[in-house]
Amino acid sequence: MDSRSDPSAVIQRRGVLRFGTLVAALTGASTISALGTNAAAAATDTLGYVPVAEKGMPLGVATLGDDARIPAAQLPDISSTYATLEMANDFAAVRVDRLGAAKLAQSHALAIKAKADRVPMPASTTVLTANGQRAVIYLPKNLDRSIPVPLVIHYHGAGTDATSETQWQPLWEAAQAAGFAVATSDFHGNAYGSPEVMADTAAVFDAVLKLAPINGVLLSGESMGGISALNALTHNVLPNVLGIYLAQPVISLWHRYQNAGHDYITAAYGIAADGSDYATKTAGYDPYLQQANKFRGAPMYITGSTSDTTALVDPFMKGLIARLTGYSPTTFVAATGGHGDPSEFVPNNYVTFLESCAAGLVAAAQPYSFATDAVQPYNFTTDAALLSDFDGATLALSNGAAVTSWSPARGSKTTPLAQANASCQPSFTAVEASISNKPSVTFRGSSFLDTGDWSSAVSTPATIITVVKVDTAQPAQPFWTGRNGVYMYGGTSATGLEIGTASTGGRVSQASAGSQWRIVVSVYDGTNSRLYVNSKTAATGTTGTTADGPGAKLPGIKLNTTSGGAAGNGNNPRYARFAVIGRAITNSEAADVLDSLAATYGITLS
């Protein structure tokens, strides 16, 4: 069949010609050069093919001009389907914000851990950044270190450094008091916002994140620092920039190059002595030449004086403000006097602007100190991993009564320690003078208690907390254990107390002689196993470590017997408390447990 009369073939050939029109719209190439001779041949074969109404029309089949190209009037408008080059900076800003979000989240996690470890937040500190520059970091004086705060990064003027801009100290102190962190650096000296300064900025940001969590960034700068701050903004060095505060800022790099900043700028950018490569070396680093969208819509506060002959209000500050109209909200405050006049450094103006930019991000005042954290220590009784907490104070028995069942006061495993055999039942002691008159469960001879098998065994890592009186002069025996050959245990040794797992497992021992009340915190965690006995200093493997594996489990609990025993082992322990936690607690948490139980039971820690 003649393809010219085949409707599908007609549609295919017409589509080829329309594609040529679209290629021309995108590339400017002629239809013939874009589609080749086959398309050209198709264009000459019009029988039953191209409706007249489609010829020379956008999205139809274009005709060719005298130059063998499609006239612009016949090209379709596809501007809504592609991004302009001007939008590239917006995409870059989004990218740096997304990458920065991961850093901010990681910093917050580290800060929460630091608080848990009761590491106080310093008021200020000086560090050497990864870029080899000194940085001074001022942290909020009125916030808990685990609460994210806004950070102000400040850029100094020419001839000064991280510590010599004394006129800014009152502003930074006011910002600290308002809940802001402030960081400044030497920034490679008189570098006028060069690529080195941008790298320094990223390094300062990373240094702050190691000390405190950050939820947003503001920038400030004086004089030469104006160029540095503006470049950090337009080069997307930092995530989530909330605003920028500039006092007597230099705006035009070219103007300073032509004047007093010539030598500094030449050195910072590696410009040839004759200036022949100035444009190439500084491309993208003159804020005055940047398009408005490069400034990311960040609010700006600019203060300057018409009497200042170094940082010119007109044309540069006013010129930048005019360019940003409709893009970035900008406030200009007229100062008096020359360059460096005190009217440019007003703490209240500074803090008011910072707070307006960071609205909702500054936390309410919560004075932080080591003591504040110590008032709210780790409490094992509210730990989500608590399995059972047997507390002698919950037993409603008379003094000397037999203990047939001891139910846990709290925890996810509610099976009681029990003993049905009257000859093996321990007794209840209502008042133990040595532990602040608290009660205990007293074992003698063959007495012992047993939970039986739990519905599921507890594996390492795990923690056992006991308040117990046991005589280490007695033969080495477990005073608590798991059951039926699969167990963790705690017992006496030749020199004191030890913990371990199964008969072949490793052991951790702690010297502790005689018969006395002890707070014993046993952490079963492989090579990280620890044993605390009336001390925050742990023994960690003096004769080995507790092992992981089939034997390192706790299918249930027995007190004062062996795992397979049916009678007491003669250690005659007294228990005021016995708790099981299904995880390894940290050193700081163990310290809190020891402090809390020492206060409750009147036991002195060494």
Secondary structure as UniProt FT lines:
FT   HELIX           3..5
FT   HELIX           7..27
FT   HELIX           31..44
FT   TURN            47..49
FT   HELIX           52..54
FT   TURN            58..59
FT   TURN            66..67
FT   HELIX           72..74
FT   HELIX           79..81
FT   HELIX           85..87
FT   HELIX           88..116
FT   TURN            117..118
FT   STRAND          124..128
FT   TURN            130..131
FT   STRAND          134..138
FT   TURN            145..146
FT   STRAND          149..155
FT   TURN            158..159
FT   TURN            162..164
FT   HELIX           166..168
FT   HELIX           169..177
FT   TURN            178..179
FT   STRAND          181..185
FT   TURN            187..188
FT   TURN            192..193
FT   HELIX           195..209
FT   TURN            210..211
FT   STRAND          214..222
FT   HELIX           224..234
FT   TURN            235..236
FT   STRAND          241..247
FT   HELIX           253..257
FT   TURN            258..261
FT   HELIX           262..269
FT   TURN            273..274
FT   TURN            276..277
FT   HELIX           278..281
FT   TURN            282..284
FT   HELIX           287..289
FT   HELIX           292..295
FT   TURN            296..297
FT   STRAND          300..304
FT   TURN            306..307
FT   HELIX           313..317
FT   HELIX           318..324
FT   TURN            325..327
FT   STRAND          330..334
FT   TURN            339..340
FT   HELIX           342..344
FT   HELIX           347..357
FT   TURN            358..361
FT   HELIX           370..375
FT   HELIX           380..382
FT   TURN            384..385
FT   STRAND          386..391
FT   HELIX           392..394
FT   TURN            399..400
FT   STRAND          405..406
FT   STRAND          417..418
FT   HELIX           422..424
FT   STRAND          427..432
FT   HELIX           433..435
FT   TURN            436..437
FT   STRAND          438..442
FT   TURN            445..446
FT   STRAND          449..450
FT   STRAND          458..459
FT   STRAND          462..471
FT   TURN            472..473
FT   STRAND          478..483
FT   TURN            484..485
FT   STRAND          486..492
FT   STRAND          496..501
FT   TURN            502..504
FT   STRAND          507..511
FT   STRAND          515..524
FT   HELIX           526..528
FT   STRAND          530..533
FT   TURN            550..551
FT   STRAND          553..554
FT   STRAND          558..559
FT   TURN            563..564
FT   STRAND          574..581
FT   HELIX           587..601
//
